[in-house]
Amino acid sequence: MQKAERLGKLPPYLFVQIRNKIREARERGIDVISLGVGDPDQPTPAHVVQALQQAAEDPANHQYPTDEEKGMLAFRRSVAGWYKERFGVMLDPEREVLGLIGSKEGNHHLCLATLNPGDVAILPDPGYPAYFASAVFAGAQVERVPLRREDGWLPRFDRISDDLASRAKLLFLCYPNNPTGAVASIEFYQQAVDWAKRYDVILVNDNPYSEIAYDGYRTASILQATGAMDVAVEFNSLSKPYNMTGWRIGMAVGNPDLIAGISQVKENTDSGIFNAIQYAGIAALEGPQEPTRDLIAVYQRRRDLVLETLRSIGITPDVPKATFYVWSPTPNGMQSADFAAEVLEKAGVVVTPGLGYGQQGEGYFRISLTINDARLQEAMDRIKGAYS
Ligand SMILES: Cc1ncc(COP(=O)(O)O)c(C=O)c1O
């Protein structure tokens, strides 16, 4: 088969490479512990599973989803209620909310809805790799804005040249940030919105980690910034707070024209989310939130174990206020791929090399906390043993 040129423009997907490395090591008899992918190990809360079971029994839900690409109004109302309660953001469920098959889908379809071939999309470096694919599939020209440790892994708008800003059509942000665990304040979002308005740039905040925050920290939404509704769309997801990565349900909220654009793409590509999953989504958003609080306590304990282990071998990791990742410099400034290969060899543990997220990730690595306590403890013991 002659593949389309757009596929040739993509680097190998980071996690596929990691999966291959794990397979090779396992074939060599190594008991590999993977701290690579961020995919919650805990089950979905029981009341959410029950809501799905009940809804799946109803033949009315076996047809194409209600309101297809938009998501059921009941789900969109639920999202609007949650945004009001959680962030104090008022949303019109008819025009400013859209159901998604996960936030990854939203990022992708937004690019198809807004970018013409040759348009400039600015992506964070380091950043979640799927943004690049989404921009490239739309034929966009990708430019990078560096995120640096000394800036709290936030882009510096004062350092984006007038030339680049004037050419840019869209800027991706992601806070709380994958891979660095950095968070953004409302003041930062305000700077972003003011910049986007000045240069007429579409602003995206990918926010699927908004509920995974530690030490009582409350994350913000970009829609809390004044004027955000004029230029911004935010993606959020039920994947992480409710351990629902496999269910594929999320939401887009924000500027009605951007929402309508994504909706139009969806109308022509997918037919929305299985109704029964949307009913389960409503149960997740409107039901008891204790399971999420318990989950955060688990991740916080794991985070502290990882931080303590890395410090004990002389590394100074960032202390994440949110996300289930620990982002850390490699020891002695090692190249990230060399370090990841060495940890796999010496300890049988997979960490993600920072370079996989962009040039600015070089010299860093990421550990995901989504593995059961016993295996994480084992992985930390092995790393400690290999590097002390
Ligand atoms: C920054 C970021 N965006 C989007 C996603 C995908 O989320 P969803 O399951 O909602 O598609 C992930 C998953 O790891 C992520 O890290």
The ligand as a Gaussian input file, in Angstrom:
#p B3LYP/6-31G(d) Opt

LIG

0 1
 C       -2.734000      15.881000      27.569000
 C       -3.663000      14.786000      27.191000
 N       -4.697000      15.051000      26.396000
 C       -5.565000      14.093000      26.045000
 C       -5.408000      12.794000      26.488000
 C       -6.412000      11.779000      26.056000
 O       -7.505000      11.843000      26.894000
 P       -8.894000      11.158000      26.518000
 O       -8.859000       9.784000      27.104000
 O       -9.906000      12.033000      27.131000
 O       -8.974000      11.128000      25.025000
 C       -4.345000      12.462000      27.311000
 C       -4.138000      11.074000      27.746000
 O       -3.158000      10.669000      28.275000
 C       -3.442000      13.480000      27.667000
 O       -2.396000      13.240000      28.447000

